[in-house]
Amino acid sequence: MKQNMGRLIRYILIIHKLSGNRKYIPGDELISYLNLQMELRGYEIGMSLRTLQRDLKDIADMFDVEIRNYRGYGYYIAYRPEDTDIRYRELLMNFDLLTSMNQNSQSVGFIIPEHHRQKGSDSIPALISAIKRQKYVEFDYILVRKGDKLISRKVKPYFLKESLGLWYLLALDEHDSLKAYGIDRMRNINVVDKTFKRSDSIGPDNLFKHSYGIWDDPSMPVEEIELSYSPLDGKFLKTTPLHSSQKVLVDNDTEFRISLQLKITNDFVMALLSRSASLTVIRPLSLRERVREIYKNAIERNN
């Protein structure tokens, strides 16, 4: 796991460094930067020119980013897809969070982690490669809601999505329906040596546009939602909005009120409950009743 994650972090570091304001980065400076950054992350150093050249070939294959060396000036990005949906800074941050708790890392002693670590993150490099090369992926999947029943799947991988600290594979199943698979519940992952044609109609921009979290049921309607909070909770909701559609309707000394346009999924309801001490659901009434019923049952269980 550590070796695979280390390589992927190195790839992203290279792209990130060459995406800065300077057009060219000399080879010795780039290697020194990579050695330092990998050491800070708890990995062995020893980056060489030969390793760098191998990494550049892998980057071209995995990310479709071509990096060249202009003699006398240094390395630069010669080509990258204009419509790429990969945000390298965010991707690097996510991988840093996954690996910062390594016992050899200099971060140990300064960062207090959660008591759980996500499973399956070692599969991310293989899944990115499968997405890039348009290769089928086979795996066994654990159905938690069905008593941990194990099912087999063969899918066309399209995207990786991070949500609430977990990673998901978005893929077309055997019926060409887009499904989300939690990577922590995937077992025996195998990239099949069989290609598929990627559909241009499935783009990242509209996916989850009207959903909170990872679940997006096409049959669910987009609803007008209005919520009222205390001014104190409002300060937090201004810093971290519930959704990109959030609009502030009232912001004064007595109330903070917002409107949203999205599908009322279980993920969204759970998010509301996490900051419900001052919550009043104005509309729709169906959401108000749903929240009330949850607390009614909770009171009965804990009475």
C-alpha positions in Angstrom: 0.0 0.0 0.0 2.6 2.5 1.1 4.7 2.0 -2.1 1.7 2.5 -4.4 0.6 5.6 -2.5 4.1 7.0 -2.5 4.3 6.8 -6.3 1.0 8.4 -6.8 1.8 11.3 -4.4 5.1 11.8 -6.3 3.2 12.0 -9.6 0.8 14.6 -8.2 3.7 16.6 -6.6 5.5 16.8 -10.0 2.4 18.1 -11.7 1.6 20.5 -8.9 5.2 21.9 -8.9 5.2 22.4 -12.7 1.8 24.1 -12.5 3.1 27.1 -10.7 3.9 30.6 -11.9 7.4 29.6 -13.2 7.2 28.0 -16.7 10.5 25.9 -16.3 11.9 24.1 -13.3 15.5 22.8 -13.5 15.9 19.1 -13.0 18.1 19.3 -9.9 15.6 21.7 -8.3 12.7 19.5 -9.1 14.5 16.4 -7.7 15.4 18.3 -4.5 11.8 19.5 -4.1 10.5 15.9 -4.5 13.0 14.5 -2.0 12.1 17.1 0.5 8.3 16.7 0.1 8.5 12.9 0.2 10.7 13.0 3.3 8.2 15.3 5.0 5.5 12.8 4.3 7.5 10.0 5.8 8.7 8.3 2.7 12.3 7.2 1.8 14.2 9.7 -0.2 16.6 9.0 -3.0 14.9 10.5 -6.1 17.2 10.3 -9.1 17.0 11.5 -12.7 16.3 7.9 -13.8 13.3 7.7 -11.3 12.1 11.1 -12.5 12.1 10.0 -16.2 10.1 6.8 -15.2 7.6 8.9 -13.3 7.1 11.2 -16.3 6.2 8.3 -18.5 3.7 7.0 -15.8 2.2 10.5 -15.6 1.6 10.7 -19.3 -0.1 7.3 -19.2 -2.2 7.9 -16.1 -3.1 11.6 -16.3 -2.5 12.3 -20.0 -0.1 15.1 -19.0 3.0 15.4 -21.1 6.1 16.8 -19.4 9.2 17.7 -21.4 12.7 19.0 -20.6 13.8 22.2 -22.4 17.6 21.9 -22.3 19.2 24.8 -20.4 15.9 25.8 -18.9 14.2 22.8 -17.2 11.1 20.7 -17.1 7.7 22.1 -18.1 4.2 20.8 -18.9 4.0 20.6 -22.7 0.4 19.3 -22.8 -2.5 18.7 -20.5 -6.2 18.1 -21.4 -8.1 21.3 -21.4 -11.3 19.7 -20.0 -9.5 17.8 -17.2 -11.6 17.5 -14.0 -8.5 16.6 -11.9 -7.8 19.3 -9.3 -4.2 18.4 -8.4 -4.0 20.6 -5.3 -7.2 19.1 -3.8 -6.1 15.6 -4.8 -2.7 16.1 -3.1 -4.4 17.3 0.0 -6.7 14.3 0.1 -3.7 11.9 -0.3 -1.8 13.8 2.3 -4.6 13.2 4.8 -4.6 9.5 4.0 -0.9 9.2 4.6 0.0 11.8 7.2 -0.5 9.4 10.0 2.3 7.1 8.8 4.4 6.3 11.8 7.6 7.4 10.0 6.1 10.8 9.1 7.4 13.9 10.7 3.7 14.9 11.2 3.4 12.3 14.0 3.2 14.2 17.3 1.7 17.3 15.7 -1.5 16.0 14.1 -4.2 14.3 16.1 -6.1 11.9 13.8 -9.6 10.5 14.0 -9.8 7.1 15.6 -10.6 5.4 12.3 -8.7 5.1 9.0 -10.3 4.6 5.7 -9.9 1.1 4.2 -9.1 0.5 0.5 -7.1 3.6 -0.2 -4.3 1.4 -1.6 -6.6 0.6 -4.5 -6.8 4.2 -5.7 -3.8 4.2 -8.0 -5.1 1.1 -9.9 -8.5 2.6 -10.2 -7.2 5.9 -11.6 -5.2 3.9 -14.1 -8.3 1.9 -15.1 -10.3 5.0 -15.6 -7.6 6.6 -17.7 -7.1 3.6 -19.9 -10.9 2.8 -20.1 -10.5 -0.7 -18.7 -13.2 -2.8 -17.0 -12.8 -3.4 -13.3 -13.9 -6.5 -11.5 -14.4 -6.7 -7.7 -16.4 -8.2 -4.9 -18.6 -5.7 -3.0 -20.0 -5.8 0.5 -23.7 -5.0 0.9 -23.7 -3.6 4.5 -27.5 -3.2 4.6 -27.9 -6.9 3.6 -25.9 -8.5 6.4 -22.5 -7.9 4.7 -23.6 -10.1 1.7 -20.8 -10.3 -0.9 -21.7 -9.8 -4.6 -19.5 -9.7 -7.7 -19.4 -6.8 -10.1 -17.8 -5.9 -13.4 -18.1 -2.2 -14.2 -16.9 0.5 -16.5 -15.1 3.0 -14.2 -15.7 6.7 -14.9 -14.8 8.8 -11.8 -13.4 8.8 -8.3 -15.2 11.0 -5.8 -14.4 12.0 -2.3 -17.3 12.6 0.0 -17.2 13.2 3.8 -13.8 11.7 4.1 -14.6 8.5 2.1 -13.7 7.7 -1.5 -16.1 6.3 -4.1 -15.8 4.7 -7.5 -18.5 6.0 -9.9 -19.0 3.4 -12.6 -21.5 2.0 -15.1 -22.9 -1.4 -14.1 -24.0 -4.2 -16.5 -27.2 -2.2 -17.3 -25.2 1.0 -18.0 -26.6 2.6 -14.9 -24.3 4.9 -13.0 -23.6 3.6 -9.5 -21.4 4.6 -6.6 -19.3 2.0 -4.9 -17.5 2.7 -1.6 -13.9 1.8 -2.1 -13.7 0.7 1.6 -16.2 -2.0 0.7 -14.5 -3.3 -2.5 -12.5 -6.5 -2.3 -10.4 -8.5 -4.7 -10.1 -5.6 -7.2 -8.9 -6.6 -10.6 -8.4 -4.4 -13.7 -9.5 -6.4 -16.7 -7.5 -6.4 -19.9 -10.6 -5.3 -21.8 -11.5 -1.8 -22.9 -14.8 0.0 -23.3 -15.8 3.2 -25.1 -16.3 6.1 -22.6 -19.5 8.0 -23.1 -19.1 11.8 -23.6 -22.6 12.3 -22.2 -21.4 11.6 -18.7 -19.5 14.6 -17.4 -18.5 15.6 -13.9 -20.1 19.0 -14.0 -23.7 17.9 -13.7 -23.1 14.9 -11.5 -24.4 15.5 -7.9 -25.3 19.1 -8.9 -28.5 18.8 -6.9 -27.4 16.3 -4.3 -25.7 16.3 -1.0 -22.9 13.7 -0.5 -22.6 10.7 -2.9 -26.1 9.5 -3.5 -28.0 10.9 -6.5 -31.3 9.2 -7.3 -32.5 10.4 -10.7 -36.1 9.7 -9.7 -36.0 12.1 -6.8 -37.2 15.7 -7.4 -35.2 18.8 -6.8 -37.0 20.7 -4.0 -37.0 24.2 -2.6 -35.8 24.1 1.0 -35.8 26.9 3.6 -34.1 26.5 6.9 -33.7 28.8 9.9 -30.9 28.7 12.5 -29.6 30.7 15.4 -27.1 33.5 14.5 -24.3 31.4 16.1 -25.0 28.4 13.9 -25.3 30.9 11.0 -21.6 31.9 11.4 -20.6 28.3 10.9 -22.9 27.8 7.9 -21.5 30.9 6.2 -18.0 29.5 6.5 -19.0 26.0 5.4 -22.3 26.1 3.3 -24.5 23.1 3.3 -24.6 23.1 -0.5 -23.5 25.1 -3.5 -27.1 26.3 -4.0 -27.2 27.9 -0.5 -28.5 31.5 -0.4 -28.7 33.7 2.7 -32.3 35.1 3.2 -32.0 36.5 6.7 -28.8 37.3 8.7 -29.4 39.4 11.8 -29.1 39.3 15.6 -32.0 36.9 16.0 -32.0 34.6 13.0 -30.0 33.1 10.2 -32.1 31.8 7.4 -31.1 30.1 4.1 -32.6 28.6 1.0 -31.4 25.5 -0.9 -32.3 23.7 -4.1 -31.5 20.0 -4.0 -32.8 16.5 -3.5 -33.6 15.5 0.0 -31.5 12.4 0.3 -30.6 10.5 3.5 -27.1 12.1 3.4 -28.7 15.5 3.5 -31.0 14.7 6.3 -28.1 13.3 8.3 -26.2 16.6 7.7 -29.2 18.6 9.0 -29.3 16.5 12.2 -25.6 17.2 12.9 -26.4 20.9 13.4 -30.0 20.7 14.6 -29.8 22.3 18.0 -31.2 25.5 16.6 -32.7 24.2 13.3 -36.2 25.0 12.2 -37.4 23.6 8.9 -39.5 26.2 7.2 -40.2 24.2 4.1 -41.0 21.8 2.7 -43.4 20.4 5.3 -42.4 16.8 4.3 -38.8 17.5 5.4 -40.1 19.2 8.6 -42.1 16.1 9.4 -39.2 13.8 8.6 -36.9 15.5 11.0 -39.7 15.6 13.7 -40.3 11.9 13.3 -36.6 11.1 13.7 -36.4 13.0 17.0 -39.7 11.6 18.2 -38.4 8.0 17.7 -35.1 9.0 19.3 -36.9 10.4 22.4 -38.9 7.2 22.7 -35.8 5.0 22.5 -33.9 7.0 25.0 -36.8 7.8 27.4 
